[in-house]
Amino acid sequence: MHQEEFRVRTAGRQFLDLTSRIAEVVRHSGVRQGLCNVFLSHTSASLVICENADPAVRRDLERFMQRIARDGDPAYEHDTEGPDDMPAHIRTVLTQSSLVIPVRDSRLALGTWQGVYLWEHRTSAHERRVLVTVW
């Protein structure tokens, strides 16, 4: 088993491609066949496996989330850190904080058009911790 944590700085609401960084951890692990768990220990950002070829997919996902979890919606009670606070929590609950990806031949067994992304749900910059465990 091998475990590494790394940090990434977001620039506000965006998708950050983590695929190569996670793949590097898998290569360093020495595990040829197994599983890779990626965990994000935050409640206002999430992890997604998404198409990596056309950035329009990620723009469309953001537009979709803006419709179902609108910033500043007066129906939300929780707004301690601003109008994007509760929508960020909703987005995280609807997506994932943890992913498990098969490892084959010391590589992530992702499909041709798949990438692993951190989806920042807050509108301001944040530092996020990503824990990768390979076994």
GIWOWO-V524175 format. One record per residue. N is the residue number from 0. RES is the residue in one letter. SS is DSSP state (2 for helix, 1 for strand, 0 for the rest). PSI is psi in whole degrees, -180 to 180 (NA if undefined). OMEGA is omega in whole degrees, 0 to 359 (NA if undefined). Layout:
N:RES:SS:PSI:OMEGA / N:RES:SS:PSI:OMEGA
//
This chain:
0:M:0:146:182 / 1:H:1:140:181 / 2:Q:1:135:176 / 3:E:1:147:174 / 4:E:1:140:172 / 5:F:1:162:181 / 6:R:1:145:175 / 7:V:1:147:179 / 8:R:1:125:177 / 9:T:0:162:179 / 10:A:0:31:186 / 11:G:0:-167:186 / 12:R:0:118:183 / 13:Q:1:170:170 / 14:F:1:132:174 / 15:L:1:125:179 / 16:D:1:116:180 / 17:L:0:1:190 / 18:T:2:-52:184 / 19:S:2:-36:179 / 20:R:2:-42:178 / 21:I:2:-41:178 / 22:A:2:-36:178 / 23:E:2:-42:178 / 24:V:2:-42:179 / 25:V:2:-45:179 / 26:R:2:-43:181 / 27:H:2:-20:185 / 28:S:2:-28:185 / 29:G:0:-1:180 / 30:V:0:124:179 / 31:R:0:-44:180 / 32:Q:1:130:179 / 33:G:1:-145:182 / 34:L:1:150:176 / 35:C:1:121:175 / 36:N:1:131:176 / 37:V:1:125:184 / 38:F:1:134:178 / 39:L:1:117:187 / 40:S:0:57:181 / 41:H:0:157:182 / 42:T:0:8:179 / 43:S:0:26:172 / 44:A:1:161:182 / 45:S:1:176:177 / 46:L:1:139:176 / 47:V:1:148:167 / 48:I:1:124:189 / 49:C:1:162:174 / 50:E:1:136:182 / 51:N:0:2:184 / 52:A:0:-43:185 / 53:D:0:111:181 / 54:P:2:-15:177 / 55:A:2:-29:178 / 56:V:2:-46:181 / 57:R:2:-36:176 / 58:R:2:-41:178 / 59:D:2:-38:176 / 60:L:2:-42:179 / 61:E:2:-43:178 / 62:R:2:-40:178 / 63:F:2:-48:181 / 64:M:2:-35:178 / 65:Q:2:-30:179 / 66:R:2:-37:185 / 67:I:2:-15:178 / 68:A:0:74:185 / 69:R:0:137:174 / 70:D:0:139:174 / 71:G:0:14:180 / 72:D:0:124:183 / 73:P:0:-12:179 / 74:A:0:-17:182 / 75:Y:0:131:175 / 76:E:0:-40:185 / 77:H:0:110:177 / 78:D:0:31:185 / 79:T:0:-41:184 / 80:E:0:18:176 / 81:G:0:178:186 / 82:P:0:-16:178 / 83:D:0:2:186 / 84:D:2:-61:181 / 85:M:2:-42:176 / 86:P:2:-36:178 / 87:A:2:-41:178 / 88:H:2:-41:178 / 89:I:2:-46:180 / 90:R:2:-41:181 / 91:T:2:-43:180 / 92:V:2:-35:181 / 93:L:2:-14:179 / 94:T:0:-130:185 / 95:Q:1:149:173 / 96:S:0:-10:184 / 97:S:1:142:177 / 98:L:1:147:172 / 99:V:1:125:183 / 100:I:1:131:177 / 101:P:1:149:174 / 102:V:1:126:178 / 103:R:1:127:181 / 104:D:0:43:178 / 105:S:0:24:180 / 106:R:1:153:173 / 107:L:1:130:181 / 108:A:0:58:178 / 109:L:0:155:175 / 110:G:0:167:184 / 111:T:0:-42:186 / 112:W:0:20:182 / 113:Q:1:141:173 / 114:G:1:157:178 / 115:V:1:125:185 / 116:Y:1:142:165 / 117:L:1:127:179 / 118:W:1:106:178 / 119:E:1:127:183 / 120:H:0:-11:178 / 121:R:0:155:182 / 122:T:0:-13:178 / 123:S:0:165:182 / 124:A:0:145:177 / 125:H:0:154:170 / 126:E:1:129:184 / 127:R:1:141:179 / 128:R:1:130:179 / 129:V:1:123:180 / 130:L:1:123:181 / 131:V:1:124:179 / 132:T:1:128:181 / 133:V:1:131:177 / 134:W:0:NA:NA
//
